[in-house]
Amino acid sequence: MMNKFKLIISFLLIILVAGCAGGATHESTGEYLDDSVLTTKVNTSILGDSRLKLLQINVETFKGVVQLSGFVDSAAAAARAVELARKVPGVKSVNNSLIVKTQ
């Protein structure tokens, strides 16, 4: 009886540990937390810039790669957002999917 209990507990622990591991298409728990911090830092950097409007720019991060999307008023605003994102420590690269609104 005790051996069955140990086997079940061991099996559950293996499943829990495997569930925390990352892969090519999903993040580990640690990577997810790191990316959440990066996303917050990039959002804060953009919010602190008077030339950019945070509500127009969506920031997502996956394994250190920042994805910027949304609408901006000019190509200069898009370039500024990319520049700010790249300056955040820990950002590996920035993908710019920002769209310049036409007037």
C-alpha positions as CSV (number, residue, x, y, z in Angstrom):
1,M,0.0,0.0,0.0
2,M,2.8,2.4,0.9
3,N,4.6,1.7,-2.4
4,K,1.5,2.6,-4.4
5,F,1.2,5.8,-2.5
6,K,4.9,6.7,-3.2
7,L,4.4,5.8,-6.8
8,I,1.4,8.1,-7.2
9,I,3.1,11.0,-5.4
10,S,6.2,10.6,-7.6
11,F,4.1,10.5,-10.7
12,L,2.3,13.7,-9.7
13,L,5.5,15.5,-8.9
14,I,6.9,14.5,-12.3
15,I,3.8,15.9,-14.0
16,L,4.0,19.2,-12.1
17,V,7.7,19.7,-12.8
18,A,7.2,18.9,-16.5
19,G,4.4,21.4,-16.7
20,C,6.8,24.1,-15.6
21,A,9.3,23.5,-18.4
22,G,9.4,25.7,-21.4
23,G,9.6,24.7,-25.1
24,A,9.8,26.2,-28.5
25,T,6.2,27.3,-28.5
26,H,5.5,27.9,-24.8
27,E,7.3,29.5,-21.9
28,S,8.4,28.1,-18.6
29,T,7.0,29.7,-15.5
30,G,10.2,31.6,-15.0
31,E,10.2,32.8,-18.6
32,Y,6.6,33.9,-18.3
33,L,7.4,36.0,-15.2
34,D,10.5,37.5,-16.9
35,D,8.5,38.4,-19.9
36,S,5.8,40.0,-17.7
37,V,8.4,42.2,-16.1
38,L,9.8,43.2,-19.6
39,T,6.3,44.0,-20.8
40,T,5.7,46.2,-17.8
41,K,9.1,48.0,-18.2
42,V,8.5,48.6,-21.9
43,N,4.9,49.9,-21.2
44,T,6.4,52.2,-18.5
45,S,9.0,53.5,-20.9
46,I,6.4,54.3,-23.5
47,L,4.0,55.8,-21.0
48,G,6.8,58.1,-19.8
49,D,7.4,59.5,-23.3
50,S,5.2,62.5,-24.0
51,R,5.4,61.9,-27.7
52,L,3.7,58.5,-27.5
53,K,0.3,57.4,-26.4
54,L,0.3,54.1,-24.5
55,L,-3.3,53.3,-25.3
56,Q,-2.4,53.1,-29.0
57,I,0.5,50.7,-28.5
58,N,0.1,47.1,-27.4
59,V,3.2,45.4,-26.0
60,E,3.6,41.6,-25.8
61,T,6.7,39.7,-24.9
62,F,7.6,36.1,-25.6
63,K,11.0,34.7,-24.5
64,G,12.5,38.2,-24.4
65,V,11.2,39.2,-27.8
66,V,9.0,42.3,-27.7
67,Q,6.1,42.6,-30.1
68,L,4.7,46.2,-30.6
69,S,1.4,46.5,-32.3
70,G,-1.4,49.1,-32.7
71,F,-1.7,52.5,-34.3
72,V,0.5,55.5,-34.1
73,D,0.3,59.0,-35.6
74,S,3.6,58.9,-37.5
75,A,6.6,56.8,-38.6
76,A,8.6,58.9,-36.1
77,A,6.4,57.7,-33.3
78,A,6.8,54.1,-34.4
79,A,10.5,54.4,-34.5
80,R,10.6,56.1,-31.1
81,A,8.5,53.2,-29.6
82,V,10.9,50.7,-31.0
83,E,13.9,52.7,-29.7
84,L,12.5,52.8,-26.2
85,A,11.7,49.1,-26.2
86,R,15.2,48.2,-27.4
87,K,16.7,50.2,-24.5
88,V,15.0,48.1,-21.8
89,P,17.5,45.7,-20.3
90,G,16.7,42.1,-21.0
91,V,14.9,42.8,-24.4
92,K,16.5,40.5,-27.0
93,S,14.8,42.0,-30.0
94,V,11.8,44.1,-31.0
95,N,9.2,43.2,-33.7
96,N,7.5,46.3,-35.0
97,S,3.9,45.8,-36.2
98,L,2.9,49.3,-35.5
99,I,0.6,50.9,-38.2
100,V,0.8,54.6,-39.1
101,K,-2.6,56.1,-39.2
102,T,-3.3,58.1,-42.4
103,Q,-5.1,61.4,-41.9
